[in-house]
Amino acid sequence: MNRNCRNCGNQITKFFSLGDMPLVNSFLKKEEISSEKKFDLSVGFCSRCFLVQLMKTVPPEDLFRHYLYFSSVSSAFLAHCKETADYLTERFSLTPQSLVLEIASNDGAQLQFFKEKGIKVLGVDPAKNIAEAANKKGIPTVPEFFNAALARKFVLEQHICADIVFGANVLAHVPEIVDFLTGVKMVLRPKGTAIFEFPYIKGLTENKFDTIYHEHVFYYSLLALTNLFTNAGLELYDAETTWAQGGSLRIFASHPGTFSKTNAVKDILAQEMKAGFDKIETYQKIEENAVRLKSELTSLLTRIKGEGKSVAAYSAPAKGNILLNYFGIGSNFLDFIVDYSKAKQGLYTPGTHLLVHSLDEIYKRHPDYLLVLCWNITHEVVNMKELHEYKKGGGRFIVPIPEIKII
């Protein structure tokens, strides 16, 4: 299965496999269950440029053309978007003459906050249903995959160049990553900045293995990103961590020599070298940690069910579906599953085939425990007004990652 690195061409070496997995955002109608497909989900490491990546990929057309994740569903994420818009507007002195181009802009959750400030915005997102929703909200969105060809069209035919190119949770999703970044370079104004946020690879070493799924082709360290951006003719000049997605890295890139590199870049690179992010042995521990967590969680659920108590799952995010499938948790442990998103309700979860209910089901069936699969926003879930009566009635929450805890 060994293949060549998508950045430098060196052979990559597998260090962890989750086996054959369903596409974790592909929820099913009842009649589709019998024909569900699964694909190998194995991760490898490039010893030359330090890039961690999937061994095999699923065509992006199969993953992103119709999508059920709407960014605006999470109030915590919307608050993060507003903070991001405020911060970037001030830091880069954005004005009504500035253009913010967001790649994988989803339903306009981020761009709406720039638009409110009078700044010009343009979104690009391949999910036609979501791009349509964004356009209806007044966020101009092109329903295409971003790549060098589209960037060339923007620049040469439409004279579009951006002061800020922004992408949250997209840089890890693009198999043809060098072509993608070549497009970013094309569309970026001479003194512009490209800003990307994505789950930081450090999370994989902290038991957050459930961020590994087919949509995430890459798992980035700053060491690998420095090599990758250099290869695409761009330069990383700043970096910072954010809480989003259970721990993300936000990077700032420009045309070479435009800005001075900050101490933050040097500090993070030094920390990564100390943590061994340049060695495959560091990543080989991920499987051991995941297997331990599986044993602990299934033992806990076995004990709870043995006591005659009921467990429901709260939320069916991509990471949650990975956890359920890899740990073998389905109707054997869970009485039912709910999700806040109406787009998922009435469909069946990938792989485990649990019917997704609305939150009303919690009050119909009164489970003793809720297994919080969107663990990265546990605080938001536990304090939701919709769950106030559940908590008041003695309902408990099981948080599975990074370490199991009961609230």
QUITAHU-V166791 format. One record per residue. N is the residue number from 0. RES is the residue in one small letter. PHI is phi in whole degrees, 0 to 359 (none if undefined). PSI is psi in degrees with one decimal (* if undefined). NEAR is the number of other ideal C-beta (glycine too) atoms within 8 Angstrom. Layout:
n-><N/N>
res-><RES/RES>
phi-><PHI/PHI>
psi-><PSI/PSI>
near-><NEAR/NEAR>
This chain:
n-><0/1/2/3/4/5/6/7/8/9/10/11/12/13/14/15/16/17/18/19/20/21/22/23/24/25/26/27/28/29/30/31/32/33/34/35/36/37/38/39/40/41/42/43/44/45/46/47/48/49/50/51/52/53/54/55/56/57/58/59/60/61/62/63/64/65/66/67/68/69/70/71/72/73/74/75/76/77/78/79/80/81/82/83/84/85/86/87/88/89/90/91/92/93/94/95/96/97/98/99/100/101/102/103/104/105/106/107/108/109/110/111/112/113/114/115/116/117/118/119/120/121/122/123/124/125/126/127/128/129/130/131/132/133/134/135/136/137/138/139/140/141/142/143/144/145/146/147/148/149/150/151/152/153/154/155/156/157/158/159/160/161/162/163/164/165/166/167/168/169/170/171/172/173/174/175/176/177/178/179/180/181/182/183/184/185/186/187/188/189/190/191/192/193/194/195/196/197/198/199/200/201/202/203/204/205/206/207/208/209/210/211/212/213/214/215/216/217/218/219/220/221/222/223/224/225/226/227/228/229/230/231/232/233/234/235/236/237/238/239/240/241/242/243/244/245/246/247/248/249/250/251/252/253/254/255/256/257/258/259/260/261/262/263/264/265/266/267/268/269/270/271/272/273/274/275/276/277/278/279/280/281/282/283/284/285/286/287/288/289/290/291/292/293/294/295/296/297/298/299/300/301/302/303/304/305/306/307/308/309/310/311/312/313/314/315/316/317/318/319/320/321/322/323/324/325/326/327/328/329/330/331/332/333/334/335/336/337/338/339/340/341/342/343/344/345/346/347/348/349/350/351/352/353/354/355/356/357/358/359/360/361/362/363/364/365/366/367/368/369/370/371/372/373/374/375/376/377/378/379/380/381/382/383/384/385/386/387/388/389/390/391/392/393/394/395/396/397/398/399/400/401/402/403/404/405/406>
res-><m/n/r/n/c/r/n/c/g/n/q/i/t/k/f/f/s/l/g/d/m/p/l/v/n/s/f/l/k/k/e/e/i/s/s/e/k/k/f/d/l/s/v/g/f/c/s/r/c/f/l/v/q/l/m/k/t/v/p/p/e/d/l/f/r/h/y/l/y/f/s/s/v/s/s/a/f/l/a/h/c/k/e/t/a/d/y/l/t/e/r/f/s/l/t/p/q/s/l/v/l/e/i/a/s/n/d/g/a/q/l/q/f/f/k/e/k/g/i/k/v/l/g/v/d/p/a/k/n/i/a/e/a/a/n/k/k/g/i/p/t/v/p/e/f/f/n/a/a/l/a/r/k/f/v/l/e/q/h/i/c/a/d/i/v/f/g/a/n/v/l/a/h/v/p/e/i/v/d/f/l/t/g/v/k/m/v/l/r/p/k/g/t/a/i/f/e/f/p/y/i/k/g/l/t/e/n/k/f/d/t/i/y/h/e/h/v/f/y/y/s/l/l/a/l/t/n/l/f/t/n/a/g/l/e/l/y/d/a/e/t/t/w/a/q/g/g/s/l/r/i/f/a/s/h/p/g/t/f/s/k/t/n/a/v/k/d/i/l/a/q/e/m/k/a/g/f/d/k/i/e/t/y/q/k/i/e/e/n/a/v/r/l/k/s/e/l/t/s/l/l/t/r/i/k/g/e/g/k/s/v/a/a/y/s/a/p/a/k/g/n/i/l/l/n/y/f/g/i/g/s/n/f/l/d/f/i/v/d/y/s/k/a/k/q/g/l/y/t/p/g/t/h/l/l/v/h/s/l/d/e/i/y/k/r/h/p/d/y/l/l/v/l/c/w/n/i/t/h/e/v/v/n/m/k/e/l/h/e/y/k/k/g/g/g/r/f/i/v/p/i/p/e/i/k/i/i>
phi-><none/308/223/268/301/285/258/248/88/291/288/260/241/291/232/204/230/263/80/277/233/286/283/284/252/261/285/241/279/305/286/268/301/292/253/298/260/233/225/303/233/234/241/229/231/263/283/272/249/70/274/269/203/293/286/230/239/259/306/307/302/282/261/240/291/231/229/251/264/253/304/290/294/268/292/295/292/297/298/297/297/295/300/297/297/298/296/289/299/288/298/254/48/288/229/300/273/279/237/255/256/252/264/61/281/53/268/87/304/279/296/301/283/287/299/301/272/86/273/291/226/212/252/229/208/284/283/297/294/282/300/297/297/295/299/295/278/89/257/301/222/269/277/218/284/278/201/297/295/292/299/298/296/304/286/279/265/248/54/261/226/251/283/232/256/237/208/255/59/231/299/279/263/254/301/273/291/292/298/302/290/298/295/300/300/299/271/272/298/308/250/280/229/261/235/231/242/194/302/280/299/306/300/296/274/245/76/272/292/284/277/276/206/301/292/270/286/238/227/265/256/292/303/292/295/301/294/295/294/300/299/265/79/237/230/283/238/205/204/206/261/228/281/305/57/78/126/238/250/245/243/236/229/214/296/307/81/285/232/283/290/276/295/300/299/297/293/294/300/295/296/293/297/295/279/82/290/260/230/296/301/299/278/293/283/299/296/302/293/294/296/297/297/300/299/293/288/293/295/298/294/299/296/298/293/295/275/80/263/251/228/242/260/258/81/230/285/305/297/293/293/297/300/301/289/291/274/70/255/217/291/293/240/256/281/189/226/237/213/291/283/297/296/264/296/88/253/251/291/300/81/269/56/266/289/275/255/282/296/302/299/299/276/283/245/47/294/287/226/245/275/275/279/268/301/289/237/307/301/296/296/298/258/296/297/295/252/300/293/298/296/299/276/99/296/244/240/255/257/273/221/281/228/290/216/246/250>
psi-><-15.2/137.0/-179.6/148.3/136.5/-8.8/-54.5/-8.3/-6.7/155.0/135.2/154.5/128.3/138.6/-12.4/134.9/133.7/6.5/-158.4/126.6/148.6/168.5/115.9/-7.2/8.8/85.5/154.2/145.8/160.1/-41.2/-10.4/-12.1/-43.3/-20.7/14.1/136.6/150.7/152.5/147.7/136.6/88.8/147.0/140.6/171.9/136.6/118.6/-12.1/-50.1/2.1/20.9/123.3/132.1/160.3/147.4/-38.2/147.8/158.1/138.6/131.1/-32.0/-34.6/-18.7/-36.6/-6.3/-34.6/122.7/144.8/1.6/116.1/119.5/-35.0/-6.1/-34.7/119.0/-32.9/-40.0/-38.4/-40.0/-39.6/-39.9/-42.9/-43.9/-41.8/-44.7/-43.0/-46.0/-48.5/-35.4/-43.9/-45.6/-39.3/13.3/50.6/143.2/175.6/-15.4/-10.4/154.0/127.0/116.9/118.0/129.4/133.4/55.5/-5.1/-132.3/17.6/15.5/-41.7/-47.3/-29.0/-31.6/-28.4/-41.0/-39.7/-25.2/1.0/10.3/140.5/139.7/152.4/129.0/151.7/123.4/130.9/-16.7/107.2/-37.3/-37.2/-39.6/-38.8/-42.2/-40.5/-45.0/-37.5/-28.6/-1.2/15.6/104.1/122.1/127.8/121.8/66.8/162.5/137.5/132.4/-177.8/-36.0/-42.4/-40.0/-41.8/-40.7/-44.4/-48.6/-49.0/-37.9/-34.8/-1.7/41.3/121.1/142.5/142.4/-37.2/124.8/122.1/143.3/117.4/122.7/47.1/-31.6/-28.4/-10.3/-4.8/106.8/-43.4/65.7/-34.5/-41.2/-42.4/-49.8/-28.7/-38.9/-40.0/-45.0/-41.4/-43.0/-4.1/127.5/158.8/-38.2/22.3/169.1/134.9/129.4/126.2/139.2/143.1/156.7/130.9/139.1/-20.7/-32.6/-33.7/-28.8/-0.8/29.5/4.7/52.7/-17.8/2.1/-3.0/111.3/172.5/-30.2/-31.0/94.9/-33.8/153.2/103.2/135.3/161.8/-30.8/-48.4/-39.0/-37.6/-44.1/-42.8/-48.2/-37.3/-41.8/-29.6/6.3/25.6/163.9/127.4/127.0/-10.8/157.3/149.3/159.7/149.9/164.7/-16.6/145.1/30.2/15.3/102.6/161.8/136.0/122.8/154.3/125.7/152.9/178.0/143.6/136.0/2.9/-41.2/155.2/142.5/137.0/165.4/-26.6/-41.1/-48.6/-39.5/-44.8/-41.0/-41.4/-41.0/-40.4/-39.7/-41.2/-35.9/-7.3/29.0/-4.3/11.2/136.5/-28.2/-33.2/-41.2/-21.2/-17.1/-15.0/-44.0/-43.1/-43.7/-40.1/-40.8/-39.9/-44.7/-39.5/-46.6/-43.6/-43.4/-43.8/-32.9/-42.7/-46.4/-37.1/-43.6/-45.0/-45.3/-34.1/-25.0/3.0/15.6/160.5/149.3/129.9/157.4/136.7/119.2/148.1/60.7/170.8/-48.0/-35.6/-38.8/-32.9/-47.2/-48.2/-44.8/-45.2/-34.7/-8.7/37.2/115.2/-134.4/-12.0/-27.4/-29.0/135.2/-34.2/174.7/143.5/156.6/142.0/-26.6/120.5/-27.5/-24.7/-22.8/137.4/-4.9/172.2/143.6/144.9/131.9/-51.4/-17.8/45.4/132.5/127.0/123.8/167.0/170.5/-18.8/-28.8/-28.8/-40.1/-16.7/-36.7/-9.6/62.0/150.2/-31.7/147.4/122.5/111.6/101.2/-22.7/59.8/-23.2/-15.5/36.8/-44.1/-42.6/-43.9/-49.9/-29.1/10.6/137.1/-30.5/-20.3/8.1/-47.3/-33.3/-46.5/-44.6/-31.9/7.2/5.9/141.9/161.5/132.6/120.0/117.4/-21.5/144.2/-23.8/148.1/129.5/152.6/128.6/*>
near-><7/8/8/7/13/11/13/10/5/10/8/14/9/11/11/13/9/10/7/6/16/12/12/15/12/8/11/12/6/6/5/9/9/5/5/11/6/7/11/10/13/12/15/14/12/16/7/7/11/13/16/15/13/12/12/9/7/9/6/11/6/7/12/10/9/6/9/9/10/11/12/10/8/9/6/9/13/11/8/11/13/9/8/11/13/9/8/13/12/7/6/10/6/12/6/6/4/11/12/16/14/15/11/13/14/15/12/14/11/15/15/11/12/13/11/7/9/5/13/8/13/14/16/15/13/12/12/9/8/12/14/9/11/16/10/6/9/6/14/8/13/10/9/7/8/11/10/10/7/13/14/10/9/12/12/6/6/7/5/10/10/13/11/15/14/13/13/12/11/12/11/13/12/11/7/8/13/11/9/12/13/12/15/15/11/11/13/13/7/5/6/13/12/14/13/12/11/13/15/11/11/9/11/13/10/8/9/12/13/11/13/12/13/12/11/12/12/14/12/14/12/14/12/15/11/10/13/14/12/9/10/11/8/14/12/14/12/11/12/7/7/10/6/11/9/13/13/13/14/11/11/12/13/14/11/7/4/9/8/4/9/9/5/9/13/9/8/11/11/8/8/12/10/6/9/8/11/7/6/9/7/10/13/10/9/12/10/8/10/12/8/8/15/11/8/9/12/12/8/10/12/9/8/11/10/6/6/4/8/9/16/16/15/12/12/13/9/10/14/13/18/15/13/15/14/13/10/8/13/10/6/6/10/13/7/12/13/14/11/6/10/5/6/11/10/5/10/13/14/14/12/11/8/14/8/14/11/8/10/7/11/14/9/6/10/9/12/10/14/15/13/14/15/12/12/8/10/12/7/10/13/11/5/8/4/5/13/8/7/10/8/6/7/5/13/9/13/13/11/11/11/7/6/10/6/8/7>
